[in-house]
Amino acid sequence: MAQKKESFFWTSYSDLMTSLFFVMLVLFILVIVLLHKRMEATEAQLQAIKEIATSTEDLTKSDYFIYRPDYKKYVLNVQGKYPKGKADLNDIIAPDKEEQLSNLENAGKEIQKFLSNHSQNQYVLIVEGQASRDPYLYNYELSYQRALALMRFWVEQKGISFENNCEILISGSGDGKLDTHSMRESVETENQRFLIHILPKNIFESTNENK
């Protein structure tokens, strides 16, 4: 009788171990499949992020923008100086003012074209005004007013309508007195300019999804 009980125990034990082994095998295969799918998704996301990040390089093909890799910013390639305390584009001091205003208009159209060509992506467009350092007390407010004047020139005067895939921010980085680490040139009059930032929002979304 004892021998039969012992035989029954080992048979049951063998069946139990076989079942556990089968369960572990299934779980192992499931984990491998899930990890493989996750790796494929991650590679696809990285490729998409790379394509989005490099899309802004299209602007370097334009005559109206210069990319500064040291600051990772685009500078409008339109030279013009303002009288002290002035923000209106019509006050720009330049022997070829009409040509400069035409170049600014074309620069806005280039941004519009870029956004239209990459309508599958979402961007943040930052138009940043700057001011040269001088005795004027309100250069930070002035730099913002210059950026605002540029946006009004594009939208209100020239009828440039930016695409819906773009969130627009207007900013001013002043004259550098507050040490905001913004891009500055050693020749102060060269800081009377506009900087353009185009940031892909999709990258931020993909990064958050991976967390």
C-alpha positions, 0 to 999 in steps of 0.5 A: 500500500505504501509503495502505491502511495509513493508511486502516485506521489512521484507521478503527480510530482512529475506531472506538476513539474511538466506543467510548470515547465510548459508554463515557464516556456510559454512565458519565456516565448511571450517575453521574447516576442514582446521585447522584439516588438518593442525594439521594432517600435523603438527603432521606428520611433528613433528613425521618425525622430531623426527625420523630423529633427533633420527636416529643418535643414531645408531652411539652409537651402534658402538665401534668407537664412543662415544656420549657426551650429554653435548656437543651433539657431537660424538667423535671418540673412537680412541686414538692417539697423534701427534708430535707437528705441525704434521697432517699426520695420519702416524705420530700418536704416538701409540704403536699399530699404525696399529690397530689405523689406522684400527679403523679409517678406520672402523669408516669411514665405520660405517659413510658410513653404517649409511648414506646408512641405512638412505638414505631417509634423508639428512645430514650435516657431519662435520669432526672437528679436534682439537689440544692441547694447546702448544707453536706451533703458528698455531694450528688452521690451524693444527687442520683443516689439521688433519681433512682434513688428516682424510677425505683424509685417508678415501676417497683416501687411503681406498676408502670410498665413502660417500652417496649422501645424505650427505654434508661434511664439514671439520673444525678445532677448534684449541686449544681453545685459541680463546675461540670458546666454542668448546668441550675441555678436561682438559688434553690437550693431550686428545684434539688431536682428531676428533669430528664428527657432523651429522646434519639432514638437513630435520629438517631445511627444515621442520622448514622453511616450518612451518614458 
